[in-house]
Amino acid sequence: MIIDFSKMQEQKFEHFKGGQGELAAKIFSDGKNKFLLAKLEPGSTVGVHMHKMNSEIIYIVDGVATVKYDNGPDEIVKQGEIHYCPQDHTHSVCNESTKTLTFFAVVPEHHQ
């Protein structure tokens, strides 16, 4: 199966997960997995949230993300690097830079 983000319409989410600004994303979901190609403009954030029934893998395509993971220190994730948030953990993604942050995320659902 090929998922072609170039043929998808971008959706915009204000204050995504309680964050600041706007998340713009192209999203594919089959009910078991979700794939996102997303952008955060400077100053925008994805709010702190817990992954109770899933996890999330975030690959930085372009830019630099500041990730708040659980109660630990901020993590700086650069182009070509991955942030992983396992099930039952919390995180937030922030764009504290002056450049648009582009990332690809995979959210697999876990069934108990």
N, C-alpha and C positions, 0 to 999 in steps of 0.2 A: 504494500500500500504506500502510495506517495501522498504526502501532505504538502501542498503548495501554498505557502503563505502569501505569495505574490498575487494569488487569485482571491484572497479573503479580504473582506471589508474590515477596516480597523474599528474597534470599539473604544470608547473613552469612558473612564470611570473616575468620577470626582471623589476624592478622599477615600481611596481604595483601602479597605480593611481599617478605616479610621485614620489613614495617613493624611499628609498634606498634598495639595496640588492635585495633579491628574496623572493617571496611568493610562497610556494608550496601548492597546494590545490586539493582536490577531490571535484568535483562540480556536483550537480544535479539541473536541471532547467526544469520546465514544461511551461515556458513562463509567469507564473503568480507568481511563488515563486522560489527563488533560495536558495539552501542549500549548505553550504561549510564546509568541515573539512579541516582546514588550519594550516600551520606551518610557523613561522617566526624565522629564526636563529638570534642569538645575533647580534645587530647592524642593523638589517633589519627593514623596516617600510612600512606601507601602507600610501601613501601620503594623504594629506588633500583633501577631496572631499565633495561635497554637495549631499544630497539625495533629488532630486527635485521631482521624481515621485515614490519614495519608502521610506522605512525606513530600519533600520538594527538592529538586536538583536545579540549581540556577547556574547557567554558563554565561559569562560576560562576553558578549560579542564585541562591544565597543564602549569605551569609557571606564569609569571606576565607580564601584559601589561601596558604600559603607554599610556593613551588615551588623545589626545588633542581634546576637545569638544567645538565647537564654539570658542569664544575668552576667555573662562574661564581658570582657572588654570588646570595644568595636573591632570588627574585622574589616580590613581593606582588601577588596577583591578586584583584581585588575583583569583587563582584556586577556582572554585565553585561560582564565582560572574558573574554578567551580566552587560554589558554596552549596553545602548539603545540609538540609534540615531534616533529621530523622523524625519518625512518628513520635508523638508525645513531647516534642520540643517546640520552643517559640523562636520567632525571628521577625525582623523588620529589614526592609531594604531602603536605603536612602541615597539620593544623589546630592552629595554635598559639593560637587565639582561645578565648573562653569560650562561643561559640555554635556550634551544629551547622553544618557546612559541607555544602552540597548542590551537586552538580555534574552536568552532563551530559557524557558523553564519547563520542567516535566514534573507533573504531580500524579504519581500512581496511587490509586485507591488501594487500601489494605482491607481485607475482609477477615473478621475474627470469628 
